[in-house]
Amino acid sequence: MNRNRRLIPLCLLLVPLVAGLSSCESFDRVAYRSLKVAKAEYEVLQAHAARSFVRGRLSEQQWERFALAGNRFIVAHTTAADLMQSYQRVKRAGEAEQQRRLERRIETLLGELPVLLVDLRRLLEIFEPSQTPPAPEPSRE
């Protein structure tokens, strides 16, 4: 139960960012902010896992499982960032239909990032129940 309590703040942090994509706030601003927050959370988890592996608290197999899950996050994050570059070019060219298609694809990828981060955090909690860094508090924006 305690583990789930720590996972919920992470989801609460990213859900408003992804949900804000369709609100009156700038799609670009919200998408880039979502990417930045997700990347920062990933970096905290990755640094923790690396330190744990170096200190012998994670086995080689655990480290490889974390790295594999981390690669899934990196692929989704990089793809979303690349699509944002395409989105900027399409937006400047005034291609509204293509812009909407890219927005939907980006929103889908941004929606996957919190799930991938929860998976990474769960792995660390399984590997080191008392050592996992706390989940970030939800933003109050």
N, C-alpha and C positions, 0 to 999 in steps of 0.2 A: 504494500500500500504506500509506504514511504517513497518508493521508487516512482510510482505514478504521480505522486504529488510534485516531485521534482521535474517530471516531464511536462506537466501541464503549463508551467510558466513559459517554457520555450515555445510551445504551440501558440500560447496567447500573445507572445511577442511578435511572431511572424504573421499570424492570421490577419491582424488589422492592416498590415502592410500589403499583403496580397489582396485582401478585400478592397482596399483603397484604390486599387487599379481601375476600377470601374466607376469610382466616385468622381466628384468634381476636381479633385486634386490631379495634377499633371501625371499622366501615365508614366512619362519618362522619370520624373522625380521619384515616384513611389517604387517603380521597378528598380532603379539604381539603388535606392535606399534598402530595398529588400535584399538585393544582391550583396550589398555591403554588410548588412547585419548577419546574413547567413554565412558569409565568408569569415567574418570575425568569430562567430560561434564555432565554425569548423576549425579555425586555427587554434582556438583554445583547447578543443578536444584533441586535435592532432598533436599539439605540443605536450599535453598531458600524457597521451599514449606513448609518445616517443621517450619522454623522461622515464615513464614506468618500464618500458622495455629496456632502456639503458641500465636502469637500476635493478633489473632482474625480477621485477614484479609481474611482467608479462612474459609468457613463453613465446618462442618463435612462432608457434602455430597461432596463438592469440594475436600477436602483432600482424601476422599475415591476414587473419580474418578482419582485423580493424583496417588494414591498408586496403583490402579489397572493397570493403564498405566505403571507405574514404574515396576510393577511385570512382565509385558510382556517384558520390556527391560532386566530385570535381568535374566529371563529365557533364552532369546536369547543369552545374553552375557555369561552366565554360560555354556550353551550348546556349544558355540563356543570355550570357554576356555577348556572344557572337551575334545572336539574333537581335539584340538591342542595337548593335552597330548597323545591321541591315535595316532595322526599323528606322533608324535616324536617316539613312540614305533615302529610303522609300518616302518618309515623311517630307523630306526636303524636295523630293521630286513631285509631291502632291498626288501620289497614287493611293487614294483612299481605301479601295477594296483590298489591296495588298497590305496596307497598313493595318487594317482590321484583322486580317488573317494572321499577321505576325503578332499582333497584340494577344490574340487567343493562344497562340503557341507559347508565347512568353509567359502568359498567365498560368498555363498548364505546368510549365517547368518550374516557375516560382512556387507553385503549390506543392510540388514534389520536394523541394528543398527542406522544408520543416520535417517532413516524414523521414527523409534520409538522415537528418541530424538526430532525430529521436532514435533511429536505429543505431547510430554511432554511440550515442550516450548510453543506450541499453547495453551494448556490447561492453563498454567500459564498466558499467555497473555490475555486469555479470562477472567480468574478470577481476575487478577490484571494488567490491561493494562499499567499502569505507573510504576509498580514495578518490572517487570521481568528483571533479569540480562541480560546484552547484550550477544549476541552470540559471540563465539570466532572468532577471525580473522583467515582466512585460513593460513596454514603453508606455508612457503616459501622454503621448502626442495627441 
